[in-house]
Amino acid sequence: MPVDEERTVIPDVPRGPLCDYRSKAQFNWKDFRLVLEDKELVKIKYDIWRRLEREPLFAPVTSTLSVDQQKERAARQVNRIADLELAPPEIYSKPYKYRVRYLMSINEALHAVCPSLSVKIALGVGLFTNSLLAMGTDRHQEIYNQAWNREIITCLAITEVSHGSNTKRCRTTATYDPATQEFIIHTPDFEAAKCWVGNLGKTASMALLFAILYTADGENHGLQGFLVPIRDPKTLLPYPGVTVGDIGEKIGLNGIDNGFVMFNHYRIPRENLLNRTGDVTPEGVYESTFSEPGKILGAVLESFSAGRLGIMQESSNTLSHAAVIAVRYAALRKQFGTDRNGPEQSIIEYQLHQWRIFPYLAAACVLKVSVFAMTEIYLETVQKSQAESNGFELLTQIVSEIHALVSSSKPLVTWTARDAIQESREACGGHGYLRAANLGELRNNHDPSCTYEGDNNVLGQQASNWLIRQWKNAKVESPVGTASFITRRDAILSGDYDALLRTGVRLESTEFVSQCYEWLMCWLLKQSVAQMEEASKAGVDTFTARNNCQVYRARDLSRAYAEYYALESFRSRCARADVNADLKPVLFRVYLIYGMWCLDRHMTTFYAGSFAKGSAFADAVRGTLLRMCGELKDSAVAIADALAPPDWVLNSVIAKSDGRLYENIQSVFMTNPGALERASWWKDVIPSKLRAKL
């Protein structure tokens, strides 16, 4: 139960016009925040924000910088972050879970201030070193230390011009030459050029490159990792045999210098092969060195899931920022009223507006909690794998389940954030289109999250494949428990909406939402498997059969699975003993709004599978959603306060915590450069007929 001392971790908000709605909340908004986030992690973020606020290099910019200026600014920020030593030295001697949680919280705080900065660090330090740990050995320790200590700028080069998701078909080669004990890195043509490599465009001096390994006898040993020097770290000039450049301006995140690189028979030492699972002898013989499978499995999990979890953490914060802006603006913006000549009322009072933005406010709360819970499972699994190599079979099952969970949840969180930003922009009308509202920057900088670290649609297929395997297996292998409902599939599928109500399950309950989801997933699983089996009988290959059930079956299944996990995580968090009694009603409304909103998205499937007949089910779900939105209205601003970072981080003129909406807009209008000055090019735009008379 939060006490006054715990609340002091979170700064107060200033008094102002928003207090009209703040005073209507029946709970302490700081207590609400401490349900959504761990107190220690909240403290880390506020400490980071206080330190960065004093740094001129991190002050918000008021106009769009050139692409080159954005890259320079982000690169300078990376260097400054290294100088500031935001993580105290003793953190690195702490247990794995504590250490990584701490560093993840720093990354979240940095991303809220400058997404380009946090992505540059995540790619060049976090993902690079994680991959090096997973794939390398002691002989690569020096490079690891240099990357970790920011002595060199690093990158991961995986994607090629013509291949992204299908990495196994990448065409950059690394051919071993036993005469010199070197690998010859070569790019056969432009389609095989590595591209979209963050940090590579202007700054990286070392790449962790993925290439197809060939031994001298011509045998293909598959995709392997190599440490490849790109530039002289002292001059940043490329080495001979390396053609490297910047891919150009992007829609957003232009502080990141994404680059391309091609190699012309470029030689690197034999020792630069990352040899955790396989090595090449000096004589040129490829040897598998796969040992301690439990630890390697955990390391691989760390390498490839950590990035996606980081994206989800960042995206849940972006979602929160969009929802905060929309809710604060809605509470302050007044239009129309019940009496044509009477006072106008805040647009937050209108049901349509509530229906547009409150589900995203609820989603921000639910997904923040579920991403935290997912990260806990992940970190505990990696820590366990590092501590012991026993129980390999169980660990394999856990890793597979976490991969499915991450693969379904990353699309859910990033797509929800994407949609929230757009809806918030529209809900804030013309003022939302101002650069100073910050919704445009949020949208452009968030957009690539739906693509990198795994395209969302491709990831969803991986999750649905795992669920289908559990459905078809004689025994469900779900040690985390996310698919344990499958063991009850016959009983679940024998029910429907009317039967559910007859058992006494109340419409407005967590049980109702949970049981609806279990039916939904079981029906989609049954239909997906039946469709694939029917195709197989008709002679269709497995690859095609699986692809042809994605659009209306497996794709929906993956999303439903992620939503189900998110709702169960939120329900579990709200049931804990540290949650104040006065918080439970509003937390329950948040749960129901998100739950009913998500169920409404699957309405067609509920009717297609005969779970519901007539209009009763749809009316019940939609009626509950609208009713809960109405009941949440008086709590919405307080919830927004619980989700909001400091004003300078949110950086939105229409959503400052002081609530002085029009004064703040006036300041932006009056003080933007050149606002009240005649244009320097005024003579060039005078109409020609008028110009002749001057």
C-alpha positions as CSV (number, residue, x, y, z in Angstrom):
1,M,0.0,0.0,0.0
2,P,1.6,3.3,-1.1
3,V,2.5,5.7,1.7
4,D,3.4,9.4,1.6
5,E,7.1,8.6,1.4
6,E,6.6,6.5,-1.7
7,R,4.5,9.2,-3.3
8,T,7.4,11.7,-2.9
9,V,9.2,9.9,-5.7
10,I,6.7,11.4,-8.1
11,P,6.7,15.2,-8.4
12,D,3.4,17.1,-7.9
13,V,1.5,18.7,-10.7
14,P,0.9,22.5,-10.8
15,R,-2.5,23.8,-9.9
16,G,-4.5,25.2,-12.8
17,P,-7.6,24.7,-15.0
18,L,-7.1,20.9,-15.1
19,C,-7.8,20.8,-11.3
20,D,-11.5,21.0,-12.1
21,Y,-11.3,17.4,-13.4
22,R,-8.5,16.3,-11.1
23,S,-10.7,17.0,-8.1
24,K,-13.4,14.6,-9.3
25,A,-11.1,11.6,-9.1
26,Q,-11.8,9.3,-6.1
27,F,-8.2,8.2,-5.7
28,N,-4.7,9.5,-5.4
29,W,-3.1,9.6,-8.9
30,K,0.3,8.8,-7.6
31,D,-0.9,5.6,-6.0
32,F,-2.4,4.7,-9.4
33,R,1.0,5.2,-11.0
34,L,2.7,3.0,-8.5
35,V,0.3,0.2,-9.6
36,L,1.4,0.6,-13.2
37,E,5.1,0.9,-12.5
38,D,7.5,-0.2,-9.8
39,K,8.5,2.6,-7.4
40,E,12.2,2.0,-7.9
41,L,12.0,2.1,-11.6
42,V,9.9,5.3,-11.5
43,K,12.6,6.9,-9.3
44,I,15.3,6.0,-11.8
45,K,13.3,7.7,-14.6
46,Y,12.7,10.9,-12.7
47,D,16.4,11.0,-11.6
48,I,17.4,10.7,-15.3
49,W,14.9,13.4,-16.4
50,R,16.1,15.8,-13.7
51,R,19.7,15.4,-14.8
52,L,19.0,15.7,-18.5
53,E,16.8,18.8,-17.9
54,R,19.9,20.7,-16.8
55,E,21.8,19.7,-20.0
56,P,21.5,22.2,-22.8
57,L,22.1,19.5,-25.4
58,F,18.9,17.8,-24.4
59,A,16.6,20.9,-24.4
60,P,13.6,20.4,-26.8
61,V,14.1,21.9,-30.2
62,T,11.4,24.3,-31.4
63,S,11.8,23.8,-35.2
64,T,12.9,21.0,-37.5
65,L,16.6,20.6,-37.8
66,S,18.2,19.6,-41.0
67,V,18.9,15.8,-41.4
68,D,22.6,16.3,-40.9
69,Q,22.0,18.5,-37.8
70,Q,19.8,15.8,-36.3
71,K,22.5,13.2,-36.8
72,E,25.1,15.4,-35.3
73,R,22.9,16.2,-32.3
74,A,22.1,12.5,-31.6
75,A,25.8,11.6,-31.9
76,R,26.8,14.3,-29.5
77,Q,24.1,13.2,-27.1
78,V,25.4,9.6,-27.2
79,N,28.9,11.0,-26.1
80,R,27.4,13.1,-23.4
81,I,25.4,10.2,-22.0
82,A,28.6,8.3,-21.7
83,D,30.2,11.2,-19.8
84,L,27.2,11.5,-17.5
85,E,27.5,7.9,-16.3
86,L,23.8,7.6,-15.6
87,A,24.2,4.1,-14.2
88,P,26.3,4.0,-11.1
89,P,29.3,1.7,-11.3
90,E,28.0,-0.7,-8.7
91,I,25.0,-1.6,-10.9
92,Y,27.3,-3.7,-13.1
93,S,28.1,-6.0,-10.2
94,K,24.5,-6.7,-9.4
95,P,22.6,-9.8,-10.4
96,Y,21.5,-10.0,-14.0
97,K,17.8,-9.3,-13.6
98,Y,18.4,-6.2,-11.4
99,R,21.1,-4.9,-13.6
100,V,19.2,-5.2,-16.9
101,R,16.0,-3.8,-15.4
102,Y,17.9,-0.8,-14.2
103,L,19.5,-0.2,-17.7
104,M,16.1,-0.8,-19.4
105,S,14.6,2.0,-17.2
106,I,17.4,4.3,-18.3
107,N,16.6,3.5,-21.9
108,E,12.9,4.2,-21.4
109,A,13.8,7.6,-19.9
110,L,16.1,8.5,-22.7
111,H,13.6,7.3,-25.4
112,A,11.0,9.7,-23.9
113,V,13.4,12.6,-24.4
114,C,15.0,11.7,-27.7
115,P,14.0,8.4,-29.5
116,S,17.0,8.7,-31.9
117,L,19.4,8.8,-29.0
118,S,18.0,5.8,-27.2
119,V,17.8,3.7,-30.4
120,K,21.4,4.6,-31.2
121,I,22.5,3.4,-27.8
122,A,20.3,0.3,-27.9
123,L,21.7,-0.7,-31.2
124,G,25.3,0.2,-30.7
125,V,25.7,-0.9,-27.1
126,G,22.8,-3.0,-25.9
127,L,21.9,-5.2,-28.9
128,F,25.5,-5.3,-30.1
129,T,26.9,-6.5,-26.8
130,N,24.0,-8.9,-26.2
131,S,24.6,-10.5,-29.6
132,L,28.3,-10.7,-28.9
133,L,27.7,-12.4,-25.6
134,A,25.3,-14.8,-27.2
135,M,27.5,-15.7,-30.2
136,G,31.0,-14.9,-29.2
137,T,33.6,-16.3,-26.8
138,D,36.5,-15.0,-24.7
139,R,38.5,-14.1,-27.7
140,H,36.0,-11.3,-28.5
141,Q,36.1,-9.8,-25.0
142,E,38.2,-6.8,-26.0
143,I,35.7,-5.7,-28.6
144,Y,32.9,-6.2,-26.1
145,N,34.6,-4.0,-23.6
146,Q,35.3,-1.3,-26.1
147,A,31.7,-1.2,-27.2
148,W,30.3,-1.2,-23.7
149,N,32.6,1.6,-22.7
150,R,31.7,3.7,-25.8
151,E,35.3,3.5,-27.0
152,I,34.1,2.4,-30.4
153,I,30.8,3.0,-32.3
154,T,29.2,-0.3,-33.3
155,C,26.3,-1.7,-35.3
156,L,24.5,-4.9,-36.4
157,A,24.5,-5.6,-40.1
158,I,21.8,-8.2,-40.9
159,T,19.3,-6.9,-43.4
160,E,20.2,-6.7,-47.1
161,V,18.6,-4.7,-49.9
162,S,16.7,-7.7,-51.2
163,H,16.3,-9.7,-48.0
164,G,15.0,-8.7,-44.5
165,S,12.8,-11.2,-42.7
166,N,14.2,-14.2,-44.5
167,T,17.7,-13.8,-43.2
168,K,18.7,-17.3,-44.2
169,R,18.7,-16.2,-47.8
170,C,21.1,-13.3,-47.3
171,R,23.8,-13.4,-49.8
172,T,26.9,-11.6,-48.3
173,T,29.6,-14.3,-48.1
174,A,32.5,-15.0,-45.8
175,T,34.9,-17.5,-47.5
176,Y,37.8,-18.9,-45.5
177,D,41.3,-18.8,-46.9
178,P,43.5,-21.3,-45.1
179,A,46.6,-19.8,-46.7
180,T,46.3,-16.6,-44.8
181,Q,43.9,-17.7,-42.1
182,E,41.5,-15.0,-43.0
183,F,37.8,-14.7,-44.0
184,I,37.1,-12.9,-47.3
185,I,34.0,-10.9,-47.0
186,H,32.3,-10.2,-50.3
187,T,29.1,-8.6,-51.6
188,P,28.2,-10.2,-54.9
189,D,26.0,-7.4,-56.1
190,F,23.9,-4.4,-54.9
191,E,21.0,-6.5,-53.8
192,A,23.3,-8.2,-51.3
193,A,24.4,-4.9,-49.8
194,K,23.7,-4.6,-46.1
195,C,21.3,-1.7,-45.5
196,W,19.2,0.1,-42.9
197,V,22.1,-0.5,-40.5
198,G,21.7,1.9,-37.6
199,N,24.9,3.9,-36.7
200,L,26.5,2.7,-39.9
201,G,25.8,5.7,-42.2
202,K,28.3,8.1,-40.7
203,T,29.8,6.9,-37.4
204,A,30.2,3.2,-36.8
205,S,33.7,1.7,-36.9
206,M,32.8,-1.9,-36.2
207,A,30.0,-4.1,-37.4
208,L,28.7,-7.4,-36.2
209,L,28.0,-8.7,-39.7
210,F,25.9,-11.8,-40.6
211,A,27.1,-13.6,-43.7
212,I,27.1,-17.1,-45.2
213,L,30.2,-19.0,-44.2
214,Y,32.0,-21.0,-46.9
215,T,35.0,-23.1,-46.2
216,A,37.7,-23.6,-48.8
217,D,36.1,-26.8,-50.1
218,G,33.1,-24.7,-51.1
219,E,30.8,-26.1,-48.4
220,N,28.1,-23.7,-47.2
221,H,27.9,-23.6,-43.3
222,G,25.0,-21.2,-43.1
223,L,24.6,-17.8,-41.6
224,Q,27.3,-16.9,-39.1
225,G,28.3,-13.7,-37.2
226,F,31.6,-11.9,-37.8
227,L,33.2,-8.8,-36.3
228,V,34.1,-6.6,-39.3
229,P,36.0,-3.3,-39.0
230,I,34.4,-0.7,-41.2
231,R,36.2,2.6,-40.5
232,D,39.3,3.8,-38.7
233,P,37.9,4.7,-35.3
234,K,40.2,7.7,-35.0
235,T,39.4,9.3,-38.4
236,L,36.1,7.6,-39.3
237,L,37.4,7.0,-42.8
238,P,36.4,3.6,-44.4
239,Y,39.0,1.0,-44.9
240,P,40.0,-0.1,-48.4
241,G,37.6,-2.7,-49.8
242,V,34.7,-1.2,-47.9
243,T,32.1,1.0,-49.6
244,V,29.9,2.5,-46.9
245,G,27.4,5.3,-46.9
246,D,24.2,6.8,-45.5
247,I,20.8,5.7,-47.0
248,G,19.4,9.2,-46.8
249,E,16.5,11.1,-45.1
250,K,13.8,8.9,-43.6
251,I,10.2,9.7,-42.4
252,G,11.5,10.0,-38.8
253,L,14.3,9.1,-36.4
254,N,16.7,11.0,-38.6
255,G,19.1,11.3,-35.7
256,I,20.0,7.7,-36.5
257,D,22.5,7.4,-39.3
258,N,21.2,4.3,-41.1
259,G,23.7,3.1,-43.6
260,F,24.5,0.6,-46.4
261,V,27.8,-1.2,-46.9
262,M,29.3,-3.4,-49.6
263,F,32.5,-5.4,-49.4
264,N,35.0,-6.1,-52.2
265,H,36.9,-9.2,-51.2
266,Y,37.6,-7.6,-47.9
267,R,39.8,-9.7,-45.5
268,I,39.3,-10.1,-41.7
269,P,41.2,-12.4,-39.3
270,R,39.9,-15.9,-38.6
271,E,39.4,-15.0,-35.0
272,N,36.7,-12.5,-36.0
273,L,34.2,-15.3,-36.5
274,L,31.8,-15.5,-33.5
275,N,32.5,-19.0,-32.5
276,R,30.1,-19.9,-29.6
277,T,28.4,-22.6,-31.6
278,G,30.8,-23.3,-34.4
279,D,34.4,-22.5,-35.4
280,V,36.8,-22.9,-38.3
281,T,40.3,-24.4,-37.5
282,P,43.4,-22.7,-38.9
283,E,43.5,-25.4,-41.5
284,G,40.0,-24.6,-42.7
285,V,37.9,-27.4,-41.1
286,Y,34.5,-26.3,-39.7
287,E,33.8,-27.7,-36.2
288,S,30.7,-27.5,-34.2
289,T,31.4,-26.5,-30.7
290,F,27.8,-26.6,-29.4
291,S,28.0,-27.2,-25.6
292,E,26.0,-26.3,-22.5
293,P,22.8,-26.1,-24.5
294,G,20.8,-24.5,-21.6
295,K,23.1,-21.5,-21.4
296,I,23.4,-21.0,-25.1
297,L,19.6,-21.2,-25.4
298,G,19.2,-18.5,-22.8
299,A,21.9,-16.4,-24.5
300,V,20.1,-16.6,-27.8
301,L,16.8,-15.7,-26.1
302,E,18.6,-12.7,-24.6
303,S,20.0,-11.6,-27.9
304,F,16.9,-11.7,-30.0
305,S,14.0,-11.0,-27.5
306,A,15.7,-8.2,-25.6
307,G,15.3,-5.8,-28.5
308,R,11.6,-6.5,-29.0
309,L,11.0,-6.1,-25.3
310,G,12.8,-2.7,-25.4
311,I,10.6,-1.7,-28.3
312,M,7.5,-2.7,-26.4
313,Q,8.6,-0.7,-23.3
314,E,9.2,2.4,-25.5
315,S,6.0,1.9,-27.4
316,S,3.9,1.6,-24.3
317,N,5.3,4.9,-23.2
318,T,4.6,6.5,-26.6
319,L,1.1,5.2,-26.3
320,S,0.8,6.8,-22.9
321,H,2.1,10.1,-24.1
322,A,-0.5,10.2,-27.0
323,A,-3.3,9.3,-24.6
324,V,-2.2,12.0,-22.1
325,I,-2.1,14.7,-24.7
326,A,-5.6,13.7,-26.0
327,V,-7.2,13.5,-22.5
328,R,-5.7,16.8,-21.2
329,Y,-6.7,18.6,-24.3
330,A,-10.2,17.1,-24.2
331,A,-10.7,18.3,-20.6
332,L,-9.6,21.9,-21.5
333,R,-11.1,22.3,-25.0
334,K,-14.7,23.6,-24.8
335,Q,-17.2,23.4,-27.7
336,F,-21.0,23.6,-27.8
337,G,-23.3,22.9,-24.9
338,T,-26.8,21.8,-24.0
339,D,-28.0,25.4,-24.3
340,R,-27.2,27.1,-27.5
341,N,-26.6,30.4,-25.7
342,G,-25.3,28.9,-22.5
343,P,-21.8,27.9,-21.4
344,E,-19.8,25.6,-23.6
345,Q,-18.7,22.2,-22.2
346,S,-15.4,20.3,-22.4
347,I,-15.3,17.9,-25.3
348,I,-14.4,15.2,-22.8
349,E,-18.1,15.2,-21.8
350,Y,-19.2,13.9,-25.2
351,Q,-19.8,10.2,-25.5
352,L,-18.3,10.0,-29.0
353,H,-15.1,11.7,-27.8
354,Q,-14.9,9.3,-24.8
355,W,-15.3,6.3,-27.1
356,R,-12.5,7.6,-29.3
357,I,-9.8,8.3,-26.7
358,F,-10.6,6.4,-23.5
359,P,-9.9,2.9,-24.9
360,Y,-6.4,4.2,-25.7
361,L,-6.0,5.6,-22.2
362,A,-7.1,2.2,-20.8
363,A,-4.8,0.4,-23.3
364,A,-1.8,2.5,-22.1
365,C,-2.5,1.3,-18.5
366,V,-3.1,-2.4,-19.4
367,L,-0.2,-2.7,-21.8
368,K,2.3,-1.0,-19.5
369,V,1.5,-3.6,-16.8
370,S,1.6,-6.5,-19.2
371,V,4.9,-5.5,-20.8
372,F,6.4,-5.2,-17.3
373,A,5.1,-8.7,-16.4
374,M,6.5,-10.2,-19.7
375,T,9.9,-8.6,-19.1
376,E,9.9,-10.2,-15.6
377,I,9.4,-13.6,-17.0
378,Y,12.0,-13.1,-19.7
379,L,14.7,-11.8,-17.3
380,E,14.1,-14.6,-14.8
381,T,14.4,-17.1,-17.6
382,V,17.7,-15.7,-18.9
383,Q,19.1,-15.4,-15.3
384,K,18.1,-19.0,-14.7
385,S,19.8,-20.2,-17.9
386,Q,23.0,-18.4,-16.9
387,A,23.0,-19.9,-13.4
388,E,22.5,-23.6,-14.4
389,S,22.2,-25.8,-17.5
390,N,20.0,-28.4,-16.0
391,G,16.4,-28.9,-17.0
392,F,17.2,-28.3,-20.7
393,E,13.8,-29.6,-21.9
394,L,11.8,-27.4,-19.6
395,L,14.0,-24.4,-20.5
396,T,13.4,-25.1,-24.2
397,Q,9.7,-25.0,-23.6
398,I,9.8,-21.8,-21.7
399,V,12.0,-20.1,-24.4
400,S,9.5,-21.2,-27.1
401,E,6.6,-19.8,-25.1
402,I,8.3,-16.5,-24.4
403,H,9.2,-16.2,-28.1
404,A,5.5,-16.7,-29.0
405,L,4.4,-14.3,-26.4
406,V,6.9,-11.6,-27.5
407,S,6.1,-12.3,-31.1
408,S,2.4,-11.7,-30.6
409,S,2.8,-8.8,-28.1
410,K,5.2,-6.7,-30.0
411,P,2.7,-6.2,-32.9
412,L,-0.1,-5.5,-30.4
413,V,1.7,-2.9,-28.5
414,T,3.3,-1.1,-31.5
415,W,0.1,-1.1,-33.5
416,T,-1.9,0.1,-30.6
417,A,0.5,3.0,-30.1
418,R,0.4,3.8,-33.8
419,D,-3.3,4.0,-33.8
420,A,-3.5,5.9,-30.6
421,I,-1.2,8.6,-31.9
422,Q,-3.4,9.1,-35.1
423,E,-6.6,9.1,-33.1
424,S,-5.2,11.5,-30.6
425,R,-4.0,13.8,-33.4
426,E,-7.5,13.9,-34.9
427,A,-9.2,14.2,-31.5
428,C,-7.1,17.3,-30.9
429,G,-8.3,19.0,-34.1
430,G,-6.2,21.6,-35.8
431,H,-4.1,22.3,-32.7
432,G,-3.1,18.7,-32.7
433,Y,-1.4,19.3,-36.1
434,L,1.0,21.9,-34.7
435,R,4.5,20.6,-34.5
436,A,4.5,22.0,-30.9
437,A,1.7,19.6,-30.0
438,N,4.3,16.8,-30.5
439,L,1.9,14.3,-32.0
440,G,3.6,14.5,-35.4
441,E,7.0,13.8,-33.9
442,L,5.6,10.9,-31.9
443,R,4.0,9.4,-35.0
444,N,7.0,9.6,-37.3
445,N,9.5,8.4,-34.7
446,H,7.2,5.5,-33.6
447,D,6.3,4.3,-37.0
448,P,9.4,2.1,-37.7
449,S,8.7,0.2,-34.5
450,C,6.1,-1.7,-36.4
451,T,8.8,-3.0,-38.8
452,Y,12.2,-3.3,-37.2
453,E,13.2,-6.1,-34.9
454,G,10.7,-8.2,-36.8
455,D,7.9,-7.1,-39.1
456,N,4.7,-7.2,-37.1
457,N,2.8,-9.5,-39.5
458,V,5.7,-11.9,-39.8
459,L,6.1,-12.0,-36.0
460,G,2.4,-12.7,-35.6
461,Q,2.8,-15.8,-37.8
462,Q,5.5,-17.1,-35.5
463,A,3.2,-16.8,-32.5
464,S,0.3,-18.5,-34.2
465,N,2.5,-21.4,-35.4
466,W,3.5,-22.0,-31.7
467,L,-0.2,-22.0,-30.6
468,I,-1.1,-24.4,-33.4
469,R,1.6,-26.8,-32.3
470,Q,0.2,-26.7,-28.8
471,W,-3.2,-27.5,-30.1
472,K,-2.0,-30.4,-32.2
473,N,0.4,-31.8,-29.5
474,A,-0.7,-34.7,-27.3
475,K,0.4,-32.6,-24.4
476,V,0.3,-28.8,-24.1
477,E,3.8,-27.5,-23.4
478,S,3.1,-24.1,-21.7
479,P,5.2,-23.8,-18.5
480,V,4.4,-20.1,-18.3
481,G,0.7,-20.9,-18.5
482,T,-0.3,-18.6,-21.4
483,A,-1.8,-21.5,-23.4
484,S,-3.0,-23.8,-20.6
485,F,-6.6,-23.0,-21.6
486,I,-6.1,-25.4,-24.5
487,T,-6.3,-28.4,-22.1
488,R,-9.9,-27.4,-21.5
489,R,-10.8,-26.9,-25.2
490,D,-13.7,-29.3,-25.4
491,A,-15.5,-27.7,-22.5
492,I,-14.7,-24.2,-23.8
493,L,-16.0,-24.8,-27.3
494,S,-19.2,-26.5,-26.0
495,G,-20.3,-23.1,-24.5
496,D,-21.7,-19.9,-26.0
497,Y,-22.8,-16.5,-24.8
498,D,-26.1,-17.7,-23.4
499,A,-24.6,-20.7,-21.7
500,L,-22.0,-18.4,-20.1
501,L,-24.7,-16.2,-18.6
502,R,-26.6,-19.2,-17.4
503,T,-23.6,-20.3,-15.3
504,G,-23.9,-17.1,-13.4
505,V,-20.9,-15.2,-14.9
506,R,-21.7,-11.5,-14.8
507,L,-21.3,-9.4,-17.9
508,E,-19.2,-6.8,-16.0
509,S,-16.6,-9.2,-14.7
510,T,-13.0,-10.3,-15.5
511,E,-14.4,-13.9,-15.7
512,F,-16.7,-12.9,-18.6
513,V,-13.9,-11.3,-20.6
514,S,-11.5,-14.1,-19.9
515,Q,-13.9,-16.9,-20.9
516,C,-14.9,-15.0,-24.1
517,Y,-11.2,-14.9,-25.0
518,E,-10.7,-18.5,-24.3
519,W,-13.6,-19.5,-26.6
520,L,-12.3,-17.1,-29.3
521,M,-8.8,-18.6,-29.3
522,C,-10.0,-22.2,-29.2
523,W,-12.3,-21.6,-32.1
524,L,-9.6,-19.8,-34.2
525,L,-7.2,-22.6,-33.4
526,K,-9.7,-25.3,-34.4
527,Q,-10.6,-23.5,-37.6
528,S,-6.9,-22.8,-38.5
529,V,-5.9,-26.5,-38.0
530,A,-9.0,-27.7,-39.9
531,Q,-8.2,-25.4,-42.8
532,M,-4.6,-26.5,-43.0
533,E,-5.5,-30.2,-42.8
534,E,-8.1,-29.8,-45.6
535,A,-5.5,-28.1,-47.8
536,S,-3.0,-30.8,-47.0
537,K,-5.5,-33.5,-48.1
538,A,-5.9,-31.6,-51.3
539,G,-2.2,-31.8,-52.0
540,V,-1.3,-28.3,-51.0
541,D,2.2,-28.0,-49.5
542,T,2.6,-27.1,-45.8
543,F,4.1,-23.7,-46.5
544,T,1.2,-22.6,-48.7
545,A,-1.4,-24.2,-46.5
546,R,-0.1,-22.3,-43.5
547,N,0.1,-19.0,-45.3
548,N,-3.4,-19.3,-46.7
549,C,-5.0,-19.4,-43.2
550,Q,-3.3,-16.3,-41.9
551,V,-5.6,-13.5,-42.9
552,Y,-8.9,-14.4,-41.1
553,R,-7.6,-17.2,-38.8
554,A,-4.1,-17.2,-37.5
555,R,-3.5,-13.5,-37.7
556,D,-6.6,-12.8,-35.5
557,L,-5.4,-15.7,-33.2
558,S,-2.1,-14.1,-32.6
559,R,-3.6,-10.7,-31.7
560,A,-6.2,-12.4,-29.4
561,Y,-3.5,-14.3,-27.6
562,A,-1.5,-11.1,-26.9
563,E,-4.7,-9.3,-25.7
564,Y,-5.6,-12.2,-23.5
565,Y,-2.2,-12.2,-21.9
566,A,-2.3,-8.4,-21.4
567,L,-5.7,-8.6,-19.7
568,E,-4.7,-11.5,-17.5
569,S,-1.5,-9.7,-16.5
570,F,-3.4,-6.5,-15.6
571,R,-6.1,-8.5,-13.6
572,S,-3.3,-10.3,-11.7
573,R,-1.5,-7.0,-10.9
574,C,-4.7,-5.4,-9.7
575,A,-5.5,-8.3,-7.4
576,R,-2.3,-7.9,-5.4
577,A,-2.4,-6.9,-1.7
578,D,-0.5,-3.6,-2.3
579,V,-3.4,-2.1,-4.3
580,N,-5.4,0.4,-2.2
581,A,-9.2,-0.3,-2.0
582,D,-10.0,3.1,-3.4
583,L,-8.1,2.2,-6.6
584,K,-9.9,-1.0,-7.3
585,P,-13.1,0.5,-8.9
586,V,-11.1,2.7,-11.4
587,L,-8.7,-0.1,-12.2
588,F,-11.7,-2.4,-12.9
589,R,-13.2,0.2,-15.2
590,V,-9.9,0.4,-17.1
591,Y,-9.8,-3.4,-17.4
592,L,-13.4,-3.5,-18.7
593,I,-12.9,-0.7,-21.2
594,Y,-9.9,-2.3,-22.7
595,G,-11.4,-5.8,-22.6
596,M,-14.7,-4.8,-24.2
597,W,-13.0,-2.7,-26.7
598,C,-10.8,-5.6,-27.8
599,L,-13.8,-8.0,-27.8
600,D,-15.6,-5.6,-30.1
601,R,-12.8,-5.9,-32.6
602,H,-13.4,-9.7,-32.8
603,M,-17.2,-9.4,-33.0
604,T,-17.4,-10.9,-36.5
605,T,-15.6,-14.1,-35.3
606,F,-17.9,-14.5,-32.3
607,Y,-20.9,-14.6,-34.7
608,A,-19.1,-16.6,-37.4
609,G,-18.4,-19.3,-34.8
610,S,-22.0,-19.2,-33.4
611,F,-20.8,-18.1,-29.9
612,A,-23.4,-15.4,-30.3
613,K,-26.8,-15.2,-32.1
614,G,-29.0,-12.1,-32.5
615,S,-27.9,-8.7,-31.2
616,A,-27.7,-9.5,-27.5
617,F,-23.9,-10.1,-27.3
618,A,-23.0,-7.2,-29.5
619,D,-25.3,-4.9,-27.5
620,A,-23.9,-6.1,-24.2
621,V,-20.3,-5.6,-25.2
622,R,-20.8,-2.2,-26.8
623,G,-23.2,-1.0,-24.2
624,T,-20.7,-1.9,-21.4
625,L,-17.9,-0.2,-23.2
626,L,-19.9,3.0,-23.6
627,R,-21.1,2.9,-20.0
628,M,-17.6,2.3,-18.6
629,C,-16.3,5.2,-20.7
630,G,-18.9,7.4,-19.1
631,E,-18.0,6.3,-15.7
632,L,-14.2,6.8,-16.3
633,K,-14.7,10.5,-17.4
634,D,-14.2,11.9,-13.9
635,S,-11.0,9.8,-13.4
636,A,-9.5,10.4,-16.9
637,V,-7.3,13.4,-16.1
638,A,-6.0,11.8,-12.9
639,I,-5.1,8.7,-14.9
640,A,-3.4,10.8,-17.5
641,D,-1.3,12.5,-14.7
642,A,-0.3,9.0,-13.6
643,L,0.9,8.1,-17.1
644,A,2.5,11.5,-17.9
645,P,6.3,12.3,-17.8
646,P,7.4,15.8,-16.9
647,D,6.2,18.6,-19.2
648,W,9.5,19.2,-20.8
649,V,9.7,15.5,-21.8
650,L,6.1,15.3,-23.0
651,N,6.9,18.5,-24.9
652,S,3.3,19.3,-26.0
653,V,2.0,22.8,-26.0
654,I,-1.6,21.5,-25.8
655,A,-1.0,19.2,-22.9
656,K,1.0,20.9,-20.2
657,S,0.2,19.9,-16.7
658,D,-0.6,23.5,-15.7
659,G,-3.7,23.4,-18.0
660,R,-3.2,26.9,-19.4
661,L,-4.0,25.7,-22.9
662,Y,-4.6,29.0,-24.7
663,E,-1.8,30.9,-22.9
664,N,0.6,28.2,-23.9
665,I,-0.6,28.2,-27.5
666,Q,-0.3,32.0,-27.6
667,S,3.3,31.8,-26.5
668,V,4.1,29.4,-29.3
669,F,2.3,31.5,-31.9
670,M,4.0,34.8,-30.8
671,T,7.5,33.5,-30.2
672,N,8.2,31.1,-33.1
673,P,11.1,32.5,-35.2
674,G,9.9,35.1,-37.7
675,A,6.3,35.0,-36.6
676,L,5.8,38.7,-36.5
677,E,8.4,39.7,-39.1
678,R,7.9,40.4,-42.8
679,A,9.3,37.6,-44.9
680,S,12.8,38.2,-46.3
681,W,11.4,37.1,-49.7
682,W,8.4,39.4,-49.7
683,K,9.5,41.2,-52.9
684,D,9.5,38.0,-54.8
685,V,5.9,37.2,-54.1
686,I,4.3,40.6,-54.8
687,P,1.9,40.1,-57.8
688,S,3.6,41.1,-61.0
689,K,0.9,43.8,-61.8
690,L,1.4,45.4,-58.4
691,R,5.1,45.1,-58.6
692,A,5.2,47.2,-61.8
693,K,3.6,50.0,-59.9
694,L,6.2,50.0,-57.1
